[in-house]
Amino acid sequence: MADIKIYAKGNYVYILDSVSGLLKESPSTDIVVTRSELSSTTYNIRGSQEDMSYLNHSIGEIQDEAGSVYSDAAFRLWYQANTGGPTAGAGGSSSANQLLLIDALEIPTTIVDGSKDIAVTGTAIALGTTKTIKYAEVTAKIGNVGTVWVGGSGIGNGTNGTPLLPGESKPVYINNLAKIFVNGADTDGVTFTDYV
């Protein structure tokens, strides 16, 4: 089975199929993510368009926009917050979604803040050393001169990854702080909060 990237922007969900190279878009409220049973790590993802159906994808085949594989808990958190309801994609969540999150996920018990300055322009740098986390929120420093990029170890300075303008934030759903990289100019950096 092919890898897919799935991510939300505003009120839309985007799915990129690695085999066809096609990027598909659908309103967040039209995307439905299901599992055959609660303990399953295989997902079915369906949209309102006939050709937007991705069946039997294991969690190891599902990536975020930057190409990082979601952990099972992080993907459940992501799809419960971004798909299938009137508040999806707008940052809101219904009380039903909140109950599902508490029931389905291990709640973080510790919050740790940090910062990382980019040492060399154009060289990706990890946010930290190997550390088990639930997820992290990465924010471009307000005083940055330019854009910073967040993603995996292969992110470039303006060539790939997710761009963040000064003050913008992005949640990164991954289980290890050392797998989150930033890139940009040596005058810039990020702050981050990781949830353990």
Secondary structure, DSSP 8 states (H G I E B T S, - for coil): ---EEEEEETTEEEEEETTT--EEEEEGGG-EEE-SSTT--EEEEE-SSTT-EEEEEEGGGEE-TTS-B--HHHHHHHHHHHSSSTTTTTT---HHHHHHHHHHS-----EEEEEEE--STT--EESSSS-B-SEEEEEE-TT-SS-EEEESTT--SSSSSEEE-TT-EEEE--SBGGG-EEES-TT-EEEEEEE-
